[in-house]
Amino acid sequence: MAREPDWIDVGAGEELSKHSCRPVKLKSNPIALTFKDGKFGAVSHACNHVGGPLGEGHLDGDYIICPWHNWKFHRVTGKGEPGYEEDCVPSFPVKVEKGRVLVDVANPTKRNKLPHEPHPLARKPERAPGPLRLAGISTTAMDAAHPRFSGSDHLLGHALKAAQKKGAETRLITLNTLKFRTCEGYFSKSLRACTWPCSITQMDPKDEMDQVYEALVHWADAVIVATPIRWGAASALYFKMVERLNCVQVDVASKEDQLIRNKVAGFIIVGGQDNIQGVAGSMLAFFAELGFFFPQFPYVAHSRGWSHEDMENNVRIVRESKALAQGAEALAERCLDLAGRLIKAHIQMVPVAERGGMKGRPIMADLMDRD
Ligand code: FES
């Protein structure tokens, strides 16, 4: 039953009609106020998905497009886009009197969230019983139709074979053959806009980054990432993957839970010239932030140093070196050995209260205590 209206004056119609969509304060809560074809509309500011700010969106016809992940709601009725009408945000009666825009806060329509099938990756990470599992991630780029020898892939192959010999299951993920989009910076819009599973993965069924997520978060006990050095850094594909893994790190920083538990990471780094320690440092830092553990001596690497441009010799050395192959094999064994012991020990994550100084943990409470 309709209640007694409670009309709130939100401003001058002339001024408010200059914006097709904007947030407007209504008592303490903002609403999304729109103006199109001479008519105002008022709906809740909070999107049904994960609370994106609809008033900061833009119009597509009579639909507000949420600025976070593009869900659409009718600007007057609050209903979802065609096919999803029942997924609706509250809408408010609006009128214009004496040039002033008035919104009735007493009679919003009801919010209704349709249940959405959770993405398969959203399931709770729980180790399935079975042998230890090692994922190898190749990050080198090459012409897939005319492949060349890759030193980092070659050593990764040795690592995976050694794992199989130990009775482990292995999975090779070659980023060069996956079609996946670059991170589109949802984190820059808001911490809450960078979701797990990744917004892109949820929106784009053709995006193949889900294979990396599935392996790292759910399937593998240990992962070995192999990269060439390109101008003193890991490969471009490595960084493309890492940017998309931001959602896993954000999950660690923002929630009480942690996606990566009792898992181990190791690295293979091969370069024509140098900066192995710089590349290793950056890889170790990132995987540490995800929550991975490392074995003793967590990477194997090779480079001929600053004064060598003869890459054909570098390639030959890596291809022929028994020591490097054995080193990669031993790295796989160390990773699996530690993973096995962690699984047995079932290490608990660090409690939130003890995470001061870790990435993204606010320390304001401390400062307030002191004042
Ligand atoms: S589409 Fe609105 S919060 Fe995701």
Boltz pocket constraint, residues with backbone or C-beta under 6 A from the ligand:
constraints:
  - pocket:
      binder: B
      contacts: [[A, 47], [A, 48], [A, 49], [A, 50], [A, 51], [A, 52], [A, 53], [A, 66], [A, 67], [A, 68], [A, 69], [A, 70], [A, 71]]
      max_distance: 6.0
